[in-house]
Amino acid sequence: MVEQFSKALKVVGLFLFANIETVLFLCGFGVLVYAAFSVSLLVGQVILGMLLVATALVISKAKKGSD
C-alpha cells in the first residue's frame, strides 16, 4: 500500500515538474482573481472573465503553434 502511494506521488510530482510553467501561470491567475474578489464582487467577476479569455487565447495560440 505504501509502495503504491509512493509511486502515485512520484508520478504526480513528475507531472507537475514537467508542467511547472502552466502550474505557475494558473496559480498566478488564481492569486489575481482572489485579490480582485477581495476588492469587490463585481471587480472579481470582471477580472475572472478577462483572465479566462486570456487563458483561452494562450491555449489557442499554443495549439496553433504545435500543428
N, CA, C and O atoms as a CHARMM CRD file, in Angstrom:
* protein
*
  268
    1    1 MET  N      0.82800  -1.19800   0.00000 PROA 1      0.00000
    2    1 MET  CA     0.00000   0.00000   0.00000 PROA 1      0.00000
    3    1 MET  C      0.87200   1.26100   0.00000 PROA 1      0.00000
    4    1 MET  O      0.59500   2.21700  -0.72400 PROA 1      0.00000
    5    2 VAL  N      1.91100   1.25000   0.80700 PROA 2      0.00000
    6    2 VAL  CA     2.80900   2.40500   0.88200 PROA 2      0.00000
    7    2 VAL  C      3.56200   2.56000  -0.43500 PROA 2      0.00000
    8    2 VAL  O      3.80900   3.68000  -0.88300 PROA 2      0.00000
    9    3 GLU  N      3.92900   1.43700  -1.05900 PROA 3      0.00000
   10    3 GLU  CA     4.62300   1.49600  -2.34300 PROA 3      0.00000
   11    3 GLU  C      3.74800   2.11400  -3.41700 PROA 3      0.00000
   12    3 GLU  O      4.22600   2.91500  -4.22100 PROA 3      0.00000
   13    4 GLN  N      2.47000   1.75300  -3.44000 PROA 4      0.00000
   14    4 GLN  CA     1.54900   2.29400  -4.43500 PROA 4      0.00000
   15    4 GLN  C      1.37400   3.79700  -4.24300 PROA 4      0.00000
   16    4 GLN  O      1.36200   4.55900  -5.21000 PROA 4      0.00000
   17    5 PHE  N      1.23800   4.21100  -2.99600 PROA 5      0.00000
   18    5 PHE  CA     1.09800   5.63700  -2.70300 PROA 5      0.00000
   19    5 PHE  C      2.36500   6.38500  -3.09200 PROA 5      0.00000
   20    5 PHE  O      2.30000   7.47600  -3.65700 PROA 5      0.00000
   21    6 SER  N      3.50500   5.80200  -2.79200 PROA 6      0.00000
   22    6 SER  CA     4.77900   6.43000  -3.13200 PROA 6      0.00000
   23    6 SER  C      4.93600   6.55400  -4.64600 PROA 6      0.00000
   24    6 SER  O      5.40900   7.57700  -5.14300 PROA 6      0.00000
   25    7 LYS  N      4.54000   5.51300  -5.37600 PROA 7      0.00000
   26    7 LYS  CA     4.62800   5.54400  -6.83500 PROA 7      0.00000
   27    7 LYS  C      3.68300   6.59100  -7.41700 PROA 7      0.00000
   28    7 LYS  O      4.05800   7.32800  -8.32900 PROA 7      0.00000
   29    8 ALA  N      2.45800   6.65900  -6.89500 PROA 8      0.00000
   30    8 ALA  CA     1.48900   7.64600  -7.36600 PROA 8      0.00000
   31    8 ALA  C      1.97400   9.06600  -7.08000 PROA 8      0.00000
   32    8 ALA  O      1.82800   9.95500  -7.92000 PROA 8      0.00000
   33    9 LEU  N      2.54700   9.27900  -5.90200 PROA 9      0.00000
   34    9 LEU  CA     3.07400  10.58800  -5.54000 PROA 9      0.00000
   35    9 LEU  C      4.21800  10.98600  -6.45900 PROA 9      0.00000
   36    9 LEU  O      4.34300  12.15300  -6.83000 PROA 9      0.00000
   37   10 LYS  N      5.05200  10.02100  -6.82600 PROA 10     0.00000
   38   10 LYS  CA     6.16600  10.30000  -7.73600 PROA 10     0.00000
   39   10 LYS  C      5.64700  10.68600  -9.12000 PROA 10     0.00000
   40   10 LYS  O      6.18000  11.60100  -9.74700 PROA 10     0.00000
   41   11 VAL  N      4.61000   9.99400  -9.60100 PROA 11     0.00000
   42   11 VAL  CA     4.03500  10.30700 -10.91500 PROA 11     0.00000
   43   11 VAL  C      3.44900  11.71000 -10.91200 PROA 11     0.00000
   44   11 VAL  O      3.64300  12.46500 -11.86500 PROA 11     0.00000
   45   12 VAL  N      2.73100  12.07000  -9.84700 PROA 12     0.00000
   46   12 VAL  CA     2.14900  13.40800  -9.74100 PROA 12     0.00000
   47   12 VAL  C      3.25200  14.45900  -9.69500 PROA 12     0.00000
   48   12 VAL  O      3.14900  15.49600 -10.35100 PROA 12     0.00000
   49   13 GLY  N      4.28900  14.20200  -8.93700 PROA 13     0.00000
   50   13 GLY  CA     5.40800  15.13700  -8.85100 PROA 13     0.00000
   51   13 GLY  C      6.09000  15.34700 -10.18500 PROA 13     0.00000
   52   13 GLY  O      6.42200  16.47600 -10.54400 PROA 13     0.00000
   53   14 LEU  N      6.30200  14.26700 -10.92300 PROA 14     0.00000
   54   14 LEU  CA     6.92700  14.38500 -12.24200 PROA 14     0.00000
   55   14 LEU  C      6.03700  15.15100 -13.21600 PROA 14     0.00000
   56   14 LEU  O      6.52900  15.93400 -14.02800 PROA 14     0.00000
   57   15 PHE  N      4.72000  14.92200 -13.13300 PROA 15     0.00000
   58   15 PHE  CA     3.78600  15.65200 -13.99100 PROA 15     0.00000
   59   15 PHE  C      3.83000  17.14800 -13.68800 PROA 15     0.00000
   60   15 PHE  O      3.88900  17.97300 -14.59900 PROA 15     0.00000
   61   16 LEU  N      3.80100  17.48800 -12.40000 PROA 16     0.00000
   62   16 LEU  CA     3.84500  18.90100 -12.02100 PROA 16     0.00000
   63   16 LEU  C      5.16300  19.54100 -12.43300 PROA 16     0.00000
   64   16 LEU  O      5.17500  20.68100 -12.89800 PROA 16     0.00000
   65   17 PHE  N      6.26800  18.82600 -12.27000 PROA 17     0.00000
   66   17 PHE  CA     7.57000  19.36200 -12.64000 PROA 17     0.00000
   67   17 PHE  C      7.67300  19.57500 -14.14600 PROA 17     0.00000
   68   17 PHE  O      8.27200  20.55000 -14.59900 PROA 17     0.00000
   69   18 ALA  N      7.08600  18.65700 -14.92300 PROA 18     0.00000
   70   18 ALA  CA     7.12900  18.77900 -16.37800 PROA 18     0.00000
   71   18 ALA  C      6.27400  19.95100 -16.86200 PROA 18     0.00000
   72   18 ALA  O      6.52100  20.49300 -17.93900 PROA 18     0.00000
   73   19 ASN  N      5.27900  20.34200 -16.08000 PROA 19     0.00000
   74   19 ASN  CA     4.36800  21.41500 -16.47400 PROA 19     0.00000
   75   19 ASN  C      4.43600  22.60000 -15.50800 PROA 19     0.00000
   76   19 ASN  O      3.41500  23.22800 -15.23000 PROA 19     0.00000
   77   20 ILE  N      5.61000  22.90300 -15.00400 PROA 20     0.00000
   78   20 ILE  CA     5.75800  23.92000 -13.96100 PROA 20     0.00000
   79   20 ILE  C      5.32600  25.29900 -14.45400 PROA 20     0.00000
   80   20 ILE  O      4.76500  26.07700 -13.68300 PROA 20     0.00000
   81   21 GLU  N      5.58000  25.61500 -15.73000 PROA 21     0.00000
   82   21 GLU  CA     5.18100  26.92900 -16.23900 PROA 21     0.00000
   83   21 GLU  C      3.66400  27.08900 -16.20700 PROA 21     0.00000
   84   21 GLU  O      3.14900  28.13900 -15.82300 PROA 21     0.00000
   85   22 THR  N      2.96000  26.04500 -16.61100 PROA 22     0.00000
   86   22 THR  CA     1.49900  26.08900 -16.61300 PROA 22     0.00000
   87   22 THR  C      0.95500  26.18000 -15.19600 PROA 22     0.00000
   88   22 THR  O      0.01300  26.92800 -14.93300 PROA 22     0.00000
   89   23 VAL  N      1.54300  25.42500 -14.29200 PROA 23     0.00000
   90   23 VAL  CA     1.10100  25.44900 -12.89400 PROA 23     0.00000
   91   23 VAL  C      1.29000  26.84300 -12.30900 PROA 23     0.00000
   92   23 VAL  O      0.38900  27.36400 -11.65100 PROA 23     0.00000
   93   24 LEU  N      2.44300  27.44800 -12.53700 PROA 24     0.00000
   94   24 LEU  CA     2.69700  28.79400 -12.02000 PROA 24     0.00000
   95   24 LEU  C      1.79700  29.82900 -12.68100 PROA 24     0.00000
   96   24 LEU  O      1.34400  30.76300 -12.02000 PROA 24     0.00000
   97   25 PHE  N      1.53300  29.67800 -13.97100 PROA 25     0.00000
   98   25 PHE  CA     0.62200  30.55900 -14.70600 PROA 25     0.00000
   99   25 PHE  C     -0.76400  30.53200 -14.06400 PROA 25     0.00000
  100   25 PHE  O     -1.35100  31.58100 -13.79700 PROA 25     0.00000
  101   26 LEU  N     -1.28500  29.32900 -13.81900 PROA 26     0.00000
  102   26 LEU  CA    -2.61400  29.20300 -13.22800 PROA 26     0.00000
  103   26 LEU  C     -2.64000  29.66800 -11.76900 PROA 26     0.00000
  104   26 LEU  O     -3.62900  30.24900 -11.32300 PROA 26     0.00000
  105   27 CYS  N     -1.57500  29.41700 -11.03500 PROA 27     0.00000
  106   27 CYS  CA    -1.51000  29.90600  -9.64900 PROA 27     0.00000
  107   27 CYS  C     -1.49000  31.43300  -9.61200 PROA 27     0.00000
  108   27 CYS  O     -2.13000  32.04800  -8.75900 PROA 27     0.00000
  109   28 GLY  N     -0.75900  32.03500 -10.53200 PROA 28     0.00000
  110   28 GLY  CA    -0.73600  33.49700 -10.61900 PROA 28     0.00000
  111   28 GLY  C     -2.10600  34.06500 -10.92500 PROA 28     0.00000
  112   28 GLY  O     -2.51300  35.06300 -10.33100 PROA 28     0.00000
  113   29 PHE  N     -2.82400  33.43700 -11.85000 PROA 29     0.00000
  114   29 PHE  CA    -4.17800  33.87600 -12.15100 PROA 29     0.00000
  115   29 PHE  C     -5.08200  33.70700 -10.93900 PROA 29     0.00000
  116   29 PHE  O     -5.94200  34.54700 -10.67300 PROA 29     0.00000
  117   30 GLY  N     -4.88300  32.62200 -10.21000 PROA 30     0.00000
  118   30 GLY  CA    -5.68700  32.39300  -9.01100 PROA 30     0.00000
  119   30 GLY  C     -5.48500  33.48300  -7.97400 PROA 30     0.00000
  120   30 GLY  O     -6.44200  33.93900  -7.34700 PROA 30     0.00000
  121   31 VAL  N     -4.25000  33.89600  -7.79600 PROA 31     0.00000
  122   31 VAL  CA    -3.95200  34.96800  -6.83200 PROA 31     0.00000
  123   31 VAL  C     -4.57600  36.28700  -7.29300 PROA 31     0.00000
  124   31 VAL  O     -5.13400  37.02800  -6.48300 PROA 31     0.00000
  125   32 LEU  N     -4.48200  36.57600  -8.58800 PROA 32     0.00000
  126   32 LEU  CA    -5.09000  37.80300  -9.10500 PROA 32     0.00000
  127   32 LEU  C     -6.60900  37.80300  -8.91700 PROA 32     0.00000
  128   32 LEU  O     -7.19000  38.82000  -8.53800 PROA 32     0.00000
  129   33 VAL  N     -7.24300  36.67200  -9.17900 PROA 33     0.00000
  130   33 VAL  CA    -8.69000  36.58000  -9.01700 PROA 33     0.00000
  131   33 VAL  C     -9.07700  36.71600  -7.55100 PROA 33     0.00000
  132   33 VAL  O    -10.05600  37.38700  -7.22600 PROA 33     0.00000
  133   34 TYR  N     -8.31500  36.08600  -6.67100 PROA 34     0.00000
  134   34 TYR  CA    -8.59000  36.19800  -5.23200 PROA 34     0.00000
  135   34 TYR  C     -8.49100  37.65400  -4.77900 PROA 34     0.00000
  136   34 TYR  O     -9.33900  38.13700  -4.02800 PROA 34     0.00000
  137   35 ALA  N     -7.45400  38.34700  -5.23900 PROA 35     0.00000
  138   35 ALA  CA    -7.28100  39.75400  -4.86900 PROA 35     0.00000
  139   35 ALA  C     -8.42300  40.60400  -5.42400 PROA 35     0.00000
  140   35 ALA  O     -8.91300  41.50900  -4.74800 PROA 35     0.00000
  141   36 ALA  N     -8.84500  40.31400  -6.64900 PROA 36     0.00000
  142   36 ALA  CA    -9.93400  41.08300  -7.24800 PROA 36     0.00000
  143   36 ALA  C    -11.24300  40.85800  -6.50000 PROA 36     0.00000
  144   36 ALA  O    -11.99300  41.80800  -6.27700 PROA 36     0.00000
  145   37 PHE  N    -11.52800  39.62600  -6.11100 PROA 37     0.00000
  146   37 PHE  CA   -12.75000  39.35700  -5.35600 PROA 37     0.00000
  147   37 PHE  C    -12.67700  39.96400  -3.95500 PROA 37     0.00000
  148   37 PHE  O    -13.70900  40.26900  -3.35700 PROA 37     0.00000
  149   38 SER  N    -11.47000  40.14000  -3.43300 PROA 38     0.00000
  150   38 SER  CA   -11.31400  40.79900  -2.13700 PROA 38     0.00000
  151   38 SER  C    -11.70400  42.27300  -2.21900 PROA 38     0.00000
  152   38 SER  O    -12.17800  42.85200  -1.24200 PROA 38     0.00000
  153   39 VAL  N    -11.50100  42.87600  -3.39100 PROA 39     0.00000
  154   39 VAL  CA   -11.87100  44.27900  -3.58100 PROA 39     0.00000
  155   39 VAL  C    -13.38000  44.40800  -3.65100 PROA 39     0.00000
  156   39 VAL  O    -13.97800  45.17600  -2.89700 PROA 39     0.00000
  157   40 SER  N    -14.00200  43.65200  -4.56300 PROA 40     0.00000
  158   40 SER  CA   -15.46700  43.65800  -4.66900 PROA 40     0.00000
  159   40 SER  C    -15.90200  42.49800  -5.55500 PROA 40     0.00000
  160   40 SER  O    -15.11100  41.95600  -6.32700 PROA 40     0.00000
  161   41 LEU  N    -17.16600  42.13100  -5.43100 PROA 41     0.00000
  162   41 LEU  CA   -17.70800  41.02500  -6.22000 PROA 41     0.00000
  163   41 LEU  C    -17.69200  41.35600  -7.70700 PROA 41     0.00000
  164   41 LEU  O    -17.31600  40.51600  -8.52400 PROA 41     0.00000
  165   42 LEU  N    -18.09500  42.56200  -8.06200 PROA 42     0.00000
  166   42 LEU  CA   -18.13400  42.95900  -9.47100 PROA 42     0.00000
  167   42 LEU  C    -16.72900  42.98400 -10.08100 PROA 42     0.00000
  168   42 LEU  O    -16.52200  42.48600 -11.18800 PROA 42     0.00000
  169   43 VAL  N    -15.78500  43.55400  -9.37300 PROA 43     0.00000
  170   43 VAL  CA   -14.40300  43.60100  -9.86600 PROA 43     0.00000
  171   43 VAL  C    -13.87100  42.18200 -10.04400 PROA 43     0.00000
  172   43 VAL  O    -13.19700  41.88700 -11.03100 PROA 43     0.00000
  173   44 GLY  N    -14.17000  41.31500  -9.09900 PROA 44     0.00000
  174   44 GLY  CA   -13.72200  39.92600  -9.18200 PROA 44     0.00000
  175   44 GLY  C    -14.28200  39.21700 -10.39400 PROA 44     0.00000
  176   44 GLY  O    -13.56500  38.48200 -11.07300 PROA 44     0.00000
  177   45 GLN  N    -15.56700  39.43100 -10.67300 PROA 45     0.00000
  178   45 GLN  CA   -16.18200  38.78600 -11.82300 PROA 45     0.00000
  179   45 GLN  C    -15.60400  39.30500 -13.13700 PROA 45     0.00000
  180   45 GLN  O    -15.38800  38.53200 -14.07000 PROA 45     0.00000
  181   46 VAL  N    -15.35600  40.59600 -13.21100 PROA 46     0.00000
  182   46 VAL  CA   -14.77800  41.17500 -14.42300 PROA 46     0.00000
  183   46 VAL  C    -13.36300  40.63500 -14.64900 PROA 46     0.00000
  184   46 VAL  O    -13.02300  40.22100 -15.75700 PROA 46     0.00000
  185   47 ILE  N    -12.55900  40.64000 -13.61600 PROA 47     0.00000
  186   47 ILE  CA   -11.18100  40.14800 -13.73500 PROA 47     0.00000
  187   47 ILE  C    -11.17600  38.66700 -14.08100 PROA 47     0.00000
  188   47 ILE  O    -10.37800  38.23500 -14.91200 PROA 47     0.00000
  189   48 LEU  N    -12.04800  37.88100 -13.46200 PROA 48     0.00000
  190   48 LEU  CA   -12.12900  36.45700 -13.76200 PROA 48     0.00000
  191   48 LEU  C    -12.48000  36.23700 -15.23200 PROA 48     0.00000
  192   48 LEU  O    -11.87200  35.39400 -15.89200 PROA 48     0.00000
  193   49 GLY  N    -13.43800  36.97200 -15.74100 PROA 49     0.00000
  194   49 GLY  CA   -13.80400  36.85700 -17.14700 PROA 49     0.00000
  195   49 GLY  C    -12.65200  37.20600 -18.06700 PROA 49     0.00000
  196   49 GLY  O    -12.39800  36.50600 -19.04700 PROA 49     0.00000
  197   50 MET  N    -11.95200  38.28900 -17.75300 PROA 50     0.00000
  198   50 MET  CA   -10.81400  38.70500 -18.57300 PROA 50     0.00000
  199   50 MET  C     -9.70900  37.65300 -18.56100 PROA 50     0.00000
  200   50 MET  O     -9.11000  37.36100 -19.59600 PROA 50     0.00000
  201   51 LEU  N     -9.44600  37.09200 -17.39900 PROA 51     0.00000
  202   51 LEU  CA    -8.38800  36.09100 -17.30600 PROA 51     0.00000
  203   51 LEU  C     -8.78000  34.78700 -17.99000 PROA 51     0.00000
  204   51 LEU  O     -7.91700  34.10400 -18.54200 PROA 51     0.00000
  205   52 LEU  N    -10.05100  34.42900 -17.96600 PROA 52     0.00000
  206   52 LEU  CA   -10.49200  33.23300 -18.68700 PROA 52     0.00000
  207   52 LEU  C    -10.34600  33.42200 -20.19400 PROA 52     0.00000
  208   52 LEU  O     -9.94400  32.49900 -20.90300 PROA 52     0.00000
  209   53 VAL  N    -10.66900  34.60700 -20.67600 PROA 53     0.00000
  210   53 VAL  CA   -10.47600  34.89200 -22.10100 PROA 53     0.00000
  211   53 VAL  C     -8.98500  34.85200 -22.44300 PROA 53     0.00000
  212   53 VAL  O     -8.60200  34.28900 -23.46900 PROA 53     0.00000
  213   54 ALA  N     -8.15400  35.43600 -21.60600 PROA 54     0.00000
  214   54 ALA  CA    -6.70900  35.42000 -21.83700 PROA 54     0.00000
  215   54 ALA  C     -6.17200  33.98700 -21.84500 PROA 54     0.00000
  216   54 ALA  O     -5.32000  33.64200 -22.66400 PROA 54     0.00000
  217   55 THR  N     -6.67100  33.16300 -20.93700 PROA 55     0.00000
  218   55 THR  CA    -6.24900  31.76700 -20.89000 PROA 55     0.00000
  219   55 THR  C     -6.66300  31.03800 -22.16700 PROA 55     0.00000
  220   55 THR  O     -5.88600  30.25700 -22.71500 PROA 55     0.00000
  221   56 ALA  N     -7.86500  31.28500 -22.63500 PROA 56     0.00000
  222   56 ALA  CA    -8.33300  30.66400 -23.87800 PROA 56     0.00000
  223   56 ALA  C     -7.45900  31.08400 -25.05700 PROA 56     0.00000
  224   56 ALA  O     -7.14200  30.26300 -25.91700 PROA 56     0.00000
  225   57 LEU  N     -7.07300  32.34700 -25.09900 PROA 57     0.00000
  226   57 LEU  CA    -6.21100  32.81800 -26.18600 PROA 57     0.00000
  227   57 LEU  C     -4.83200  32.16600 -26.13000 PROA 57     0.00000
  228   57 LEU  O     -4.27200  31.80400 -27.16400 PROA 57     0.00000
  229   58 VAL  N     -4.28900  32.01800 -24.93300 PROA 58     0.00000
  230   58 VAL  CA    -2.97900  31.37600 -24.77900 PROA 58     0.00000
  231   58 VAL  C     -3.05700  29.91800 -25.22300 PROA 58     0.00000
  232   58 VAL  O     -2.16500  29.43100 -25.91800 PROA 58     0.00000
  233   59 ILE  N     -4.11600  29.22500 -24.82600 PROA 59     0.00000
  234   59 ILE  CA    -4.27100  27.82400 -25.21800 PROA 59     0.00000
  235   59 ILE  C     -4.44200  27.71400 -26.72800 PROA 59     0.00000
  236   59 ILE  O     -3.86100  26.82900 -27.35700 PROA 59     0.00000
  237   60 SER  N     -5.23100  28.60100 -27.30900 PROA 60     0.00000
  238   60 SER  CA    -5.44600  28.59200 -28.75300 PROA 60     0.00000
  239   60 SER  C     -4.13600  28.82100 -29.50200 PROA 60     0.00000
  240   60 SER  O     -3.84500  28.14000 -30.48500 PROA 60     0.00000
  241   61 LYS  N     -3.35800  29.77700 -29.03200 PROA 61     0.00000
  242   61 LYS  CA    -2.07100  30.07500 -29.67100 PROA 61     0.00000
  243   61 LYS  C     -1.11400  28.89400 -29.53600 PROA 61     0.00000
  244   61 LYS  O     -0.37000  28.58500 -30.46600 PROA 61     0.00000
  245   62 ALA  N     -1.13300  28.23300 -28.37600 PROA 62     0.00000
  246   62 ALA  CA    -0.25800  27.08600 -28.16800 PROA 62     0.00000
  247   62 ALA  C     -0.64000  25.92900 -29.08300 PROA 62     0.00000
  248   62 ALA  O      0.22900  25.22100 -29.59100 PROA 62     0.00000
  249   63 LYS  N     -1.94500  25.73900 -29.29200 PROA 63     0.00000
  250   63 LYS  CA    -2.38600  24.64900 -30.18600 PROA 63     0.00000
  251   63 LYS  C     -2.02200  24.95000 -31.63300 PROA 63     0.00000
  252   63 LYS  O     -1.66600  24.04000 -32.38100 PROA 63     0.00000
  253   64 LYS  N     -2.10500  26.21200 -32.03700 PROA 64     0.00000
  254   64 LYS  CA    -1.72900  26.57500 -33.40400 PROA 64     0.00000
  255   64 LYS  C     -0.23300  26.37500 -33.61600 PROA 64     0.00000
  256   64 LYS  O      0.19700  25.95700 -34.69100 PROA 64     0.00000
  257   65 GLY  N      0.55000  26.67100 -32.59700 PROA 65     0.00000
  258   65 GLY  CA     1.99900  26.53200 -32.71300 PROA 65     0.00000
  259   65 GLY  C      2.45600  25.09400 -32.76000 PROA 65     0.00000
  260   65 GLY  O      3.51900  24.80900 -33.31200 PROA 65     0.00000
  261   66 SER  N      1.68400  24.17300 -32.19500 PROA 66     0.00000
  262   66 SER  CA     2.11100  22.77600 -32.16100 PROA 66     0.00000
  263   66 SER  C      1.69600  22.00400 -33.40200 PROA 66     0.00000
  264   66 SER  O      2.11700  20.86100 -33.57400 PROA 66     0.00000
  265   67 ASP  N      0.87300  22.60000 -34.28200 PROA 67     0.00000
  266   67 ASP  CA     0.44600  21.90200 -35.50700 PROA 67     0.00000
  267   67 ASP  C      1.53700  21.85400 -36.54000 PROA 67     0.00000
  268   67 ASP  O      1.33700  21.30300 -37.62300 PROA 67     0.00000
